[in-house]
Amino acid sequence: MVAIPQGYAHLNAPSRLLEGLVAAGRLRHGGNRALRWMAGNLVWDTDGAGNVKPSKKRSSERIDGMAAGVMALGRYLVHAEVDDPAPRLW
């Protein structure tokens, strides 16, 4: 198990990557209704520097799947090739 700090410093880059994957239509979830519901509930927290991270407090309902996805992308980025930060998994 790997501990993942929940601050902006560790969650901003994977949050931005998730946003980019969704905007580009590169995130496929197989029609998973629970994930679609959680994505619809997701609200971002933003700090003064413009960094973002998922906000469980500000979200209307559960966002656990989306938060887990952000953390998984964060681990991916730790091991990604410097030349290609966009995952080819989706």
ZIURGI-V833135 format. One record per residue. N is the residue number from 1. RES is the residue in one letter. SS is DSSP state (@ for helix, = for strand, . for the rest). PSI is psi in whole degrees, 0 to 359 (NA if undefined). Layout:
n: {N	N}
res: {RES	RES}
ss: {SS	SS}
psi: {PSI	PSI}
This chain:
n: {1	2	3	4	5	6	7	8	9	10	11	12	13	14	15	16	17	18	19	20	21	22	23	24	25	26	27	28	29	30	31	32	33	34	35	36	37	38	39	40	41	42	43	44	45	46	47	48	49	50	51	52	53	54	55	56	57	58	59	60	61	62	63	64	65	66	67	68	69	70	71	72	73	74	75	76	77	78	79	80	81	82	83	84	85	86	87	88	89	90}
res: {M	V	A	I	P	Q	G	Y	A	H	L	N	A	P	S	R	L	L	E	G	L	V	A	A	G	R	L	R	H	G	G	N	R	A	L	R	W	M	A	G	N	L	V	W	D	T	D	G	A	G	N	V	K	P	S	K	K	R	S	S	E	R	I	D	G	M	A	A	G	V	M	A	L	G	R	Y	L	V	H	A	E	V	D	D	P	A	P	R	L	W}
ss: {.	.	.	.	.	.	.	@	@	@	@	@	@	@	@	@	@	@	@	@	@	@	@	.	.	.	.	.	.	.	.	.	@	@	@	@	@	@	@	@	@	.	.	=	=	=	.	.	.	.	.	=	=	=	.	.	.	.	.	.	.	.	.	@	@	@	@	@	@	@	@	@	@	@	@	@	@	@	@	.	.	.	.	.	.	.	.	.	.	.}
psi: {143	126	135	109	144	22	172	322	326	341	347	307	312	331	317	321	317	315	316	320	318	312	326	358	25	0	115	133	15	25	20	112	324	317	321	319	314	322	323	338	345	131	138	140	141	136	181	338	0	8	149	158	156	143	110	326	320	344	146	326	199	144	19	319	321	318	320	322	319	315	322	318	326	319	322	314	329	326	0	153	140	325	335	83	355	122	147	21	342	NA}
